[in-house]
Amino acid sequence: MSFAIVTDSSSNLTEEMIDRFDLSILPLTFMVDGEEYRSYLKGEKTDLSQFYAMMREGKVITTSLPNLQESRETIEALLKDGRDVLYLGFSSGLSGTYQAIELLLAELAGLYPDRTVCSVDTLAASGGEGLLVYYAAKMRDEGATVEAVRDWVEDHKLHLAHWFTVDDLMFLFRGGRVSRTAAWAGTVLNIKPVMHVDDEGHLIPLEKVRGRKKSLKALVDHMEQTADAPVADQTVFITHGDCLEDAEYVADLVRERFGVTDIMINWVDPVIGAHSGPGTMALFFLASQR
């Protein structure tokens, strides 16, 4: 029996892809008005437009790690079923999720010495994490061993480019990513940040442009500068925070400029979205560097 791949809800994979590759998802949690929610529930489609509407209305949303008891039950069920496990985790530069699950995996490895239990800190987020999971699942289904897939992800994770922009800097301010002054000035002057996830897995602002359309085009400009050739053969992921039209605009730019045909568009999950806000747009692809 092939090994199991476990990842977090922060990988922002579609339900269809989760089912296709038989992935196990550990849902991070978020709180709204004192009520706790899972950011992913198998077989249930969360109304994310409603989630982002709450953010626009000023609801205070806090986030937390996956429930460790539920995570243990999910992973242990795979081990009991005789399957080895590869966990591909949310960037340790953005969350404590990877460290928490890594400790859990170490404990389970001791209880199941005949099973291989391994993990990779992807240093990635959203569709960046998801794209690494996608490539790992394809390799597994083509016959690669758990060790070979783990090593491939380790070797390639710093070539998984993440390019983001947001529509409202105040959400980044609330998450401690920008100063109040920068957020206020950006709002008044219609300045949009262009950011990426660096080699340590942190979200880093790299440049500022004026206007939404220019910020969306900047994502594709960065792709042109660094994407691995042949770009047309790549699989590209795009995630969005309740701005599907913008996501489709970026997808059209990628198709027109590079001839890419394999593009997956999905939502930014509530835990990441709680910090980046409505209007988040992100583009992911393999590159010479992040």
N, C-alpha and C positions, 0 to 999 in steps of 0.2 A: 504494500500500500504506500502511495507517495506521501511525502511529508506534508504537514499542515503549515500554512502561512498565517500568522496572526499579526494584525496591525491595529491601529487606533482609529476612532471615528474622525480624527483630524486629518486622515488621508484623503477625505472628500471624494471617495469612489462612488460611482453610481450603484444602485441596487442590482442592476443588470450585470455589472462587472463583478460584484461581490458574489453573486450566484454562479456566474460563468466559471470563476476560478475557485469556488468553494472556500472563500476566505472567512476567517473568524475575526470579528471586529470587537474591540474593547471600547465601549462608549465612554467618553469623557462626560462630565456632568456640568450643568449650569443651574443657577437659581434665579427665579423671578418672583418678587414679592414673597420671599420666604418659602416658595415651593420649588422642590428639586425636580429636574428633568434629565433624562438621558439624551445625549446628542445623537444617538442612533439606537433604533430598536428594530430587530430583524423582522422584515415583512411589513413594517409600518412606515408609511411616508409622512414625515413631519411637515407641517405647513410652514415652511421657512419664510414665506412672504409675510405671514402673521408675526413671526419672530422679529423680522426686521422692522415691521410696522411698530412693534412695541418699542424698539430702540429709537425710532424716529419720534415717538411720543414721549421719550425721556425716561422710560422705565430703567431702573438700575438693575443691571445683570452682572452676576458674579459667576466665576467658573471654578471648577475643581477637577482633580484627577479622576481616573476611572475608579469605580468601586472595587476595592482590592479583593473582597470575598467573591464577588461575581466574576472578576477576572481569573481568580484561582480556579473557580469551578469550570469556567470555559476552557482553560488550558489543560487542567487535569483530566477533563473528559476526553480530550484528544490523546493524551498520553495513555490513559486506560484503554483506549481503543487501539493501542499498538502503534500510534503514529509518532514520528519525530516532529519536532516543532522548531520553526524559525520565526522569531518575533522581529518585526521591522518597526521601530518606534519613532514617535514624535520627537523632534529636535530637543535635546537636553538644554539647548541655548534658549528655548522658549517656554519650557514646561518641565516640571518634575516627574512627568509621566514615565519617561524611559527609566530613570533611576529606580522608581518604585516597582515597576514590572520586572526589571532586571534582578532585583532582590528576590522577588517572588519566583522567578525562573530558577535561580540558584537553589532555592529551597526545594522546588519540585524536581530538579535534576538529581538531587541527593536521594529523593524518594523513589525515583524511577531510573536507576543506574543503567538499565539496558536500553534506554532511549537517548537519542541525541537531542539536546535542548540548547539552542544557540540564539543569539540576538545581534542586531546591528542598530546603533544609534544613527539614524539616517541623517541627522543634522538638517532635516528637511521638514517642511510644513505644507499643509493643504495639498494641492495637486502635485507638488514636488515630492512629498512623501508617497502620494498615490502613484505617481509615475514609476518610482522605484519599485513599489509593490507590483505594479503591472508587469514590468520587465522580469521581476523575480518569478512571478506566477507563470509567465510564458516559458521561462527556462525550465522550471520544474516540470511543466506539462510536456516539454520536449525531452525529458529524461535526465536532466541534470540532478546531481546529488544535493543534499541539503548543505553540505560543506562548500560545494562549488558555487551554489547560488549565494550563500553568505559572503564568500570571498568576492564575487562579482559586485555585489552591492557595496561592500567596503571599498573596492577599487574604483567604483564609478560615482559614488555619492557626491563627491566634490565637483563632478561634471554635470550635475543636475541644476540647471539655472532656474532661479526664481526671480521674476520681475513683477512688482506690485505697484499699484497706485490706489489712492483712496479719494473719496469725494468730499469728505468732511474731516478736517484735521482735529476737531475737538474730540473725536473718539480716540485718536492716538494720544492726545493729551491726557485723557482720563486713564489710559493704560500706561502712562509714564513714558511714552515713546518720543514725544516732542514737548517743548516747553509751552506754557500758557501763552507767552508772547508770540511764539512762532505760530501757534494754532490760531490766535486771534488775527495776526497779520495775514496769514494765509487765507483765512476766510474773507477778510475785507478785500484783499487784492486778487482773489480768485487764483491763488497759487496752489498747485497740486504737486505733492512729492512723488518722486519716482524712487522706489526702494528695491532692495534685494535681500536675500538671506545669504549671509557670508559663510566662510569656511568653518566658523565656529557655531553656526546655526542660529545666529542672531539676526534680527530684522534691522537693516541699516538704511537710512535715507542717503541717497547718492546724488540726487539732483532735484531741482525745482523747475517746473514749467508753468506757464500761465494758461489756464483753460483746460477743460476736461478732454477735449478731442486731442490736444497736443500731448497730454499725459498718456492717452491710450496709444497714440502713434509711437511715443517714446519706448513703450514696452517692445514693440515690434522692431524698432531701430536697434535696440540692444540685442535682440535675437539675430539680426542681420550681422552684427559685429562679431558674435561669438559662437553661433550655432555650428555644431558638427556637420560636415558635409558627408553624403548628400542630404541636404536639409529636406528635400521633397519626400524622402523615404522615412522621415521621423514620424513618431507618434507624439502629438502635442496635446497637453492638457491646459484647459482654461477654467478658472473658477471665478465666481462672482457673488457679491453680496446684494442680491435682489436688484440686479441691473442687467437682465438678459440681453437687452438690445445692445448694450455696450459690449457684452461678451461676443455677440454675433458679429459686431463691427470689427473687433479684434480678430476673430476667426477669419472673416473675409479678407482682412489685410494680410494675414498669414498665408492664406490660399493664393491670393493674387501675387504676392511678392516672392514666395518660395515654391509654389506648386504643391504644398502639403495637402494631402487628402484625408489623413487619419487624425481627426481632431475630436477630443471629448470635452464637452462643456458640462459643468455641474456647479452646484451651489457651494459657497464657503459655509462650513458647518457653524452651528451656534457658538461653540467655544472660541474658535478663532474670530468669528464675526463679532462677538461681544467686545473684542478689543480693537478691531479694525473698522467696524461700522458698516452701515448700508453704503452701497456704491463702491465697495472694494472690488478691484479687478486685478486678476493675477494670470500670468502666462508662464508656462513651464516647458522646458525642452532640454535635450542633451547639448552640451557646449564644451568648448575648450577649457572653460573655467566658469566658476559661478559668477 
